[in-house]
Amino acid sequence: MNEQIRQLARQAFGSTIDTDPILVYEAEKFAELIVRECVDRIENTTFLGDTKEWFEPNDVLWTAAQQIKEHFGVEE
């Protein structure tokens, strides 16, 4: 489990996260689904706010989505 996800799981479930393999798997999967959902929302945004300005994949939002995936160890 990615260390950032493990730390969040400890906050949510306490120290039992380190001794219960089922809980470890479920916490990791849950965290991955949340990260993926957030990243998908960022990557699938086609315009910025009310300005309707289109952005290219190398823009700030795309970079932020990639950094979030990397930070939490979520693969493509």
N, C-alpha and C positions, 0 to 999 in steps of 0.2 A: 504494500500500500504506500502511496506517495506520502511523504512526511506531513505535508500541509493537510491532507485529507485525514491522516491518522490523528493529528492534533485536534482537528474539528470534531472527529468522532469521539475522542476522549472527553471533550467538553460536553457533548450531547449524551454519551452513554456511560461515562465514568471509566474507571480503570479496567472494567470487565472486557473492554474492547480488545485488550491484549491477550486474554486467555480463552476467549470463545471464538473458535474459527468460523462458525456460522454468522455470528454477529459481525465479525471482521469483514466477511464477504458481503453481507447485506449493507453494511455502512459504506463500504467502498463503492458498491454498485449504485447506491442511492446518491452518493456525492457525485459520481461520474455522470449520472443522468441529469442532475441539476446543472453541473458545469456545461454539459453538452447542450441543454436547453437554452442556457444563457448565451453561449457562443453562437448557436444557431440563430437566435434572435438578432444578434449583432451582425452576423454574416449575411443574413437575408434582408437586412434593411437596404432599401434601394435609394432612399433619399434622406436628407438631413433636415428634420424639422419642417417648419412652414415654408422654408425657402425653396423646397423641391430641387435642391442641388444634388445631382448625382455624384456618387463617389466611385472611385476605381479601387480595385482590390489592394492596392499598395497604400491606401489612405489610412488615417489614424484608426478608424474603427476596425478595419481588417487586421491591422497590426495588434490592436488591443485584444482581439479575439484569439490570435495566435499566441500572444503572451499569456493569456488566461489558461489556454490548453496546456502550454508548457509548464506553467507554475503548478498546476494541479496534476500534471502527468497524464493528461487525457490524450490518447492517440487519435490520429485522424480516423 
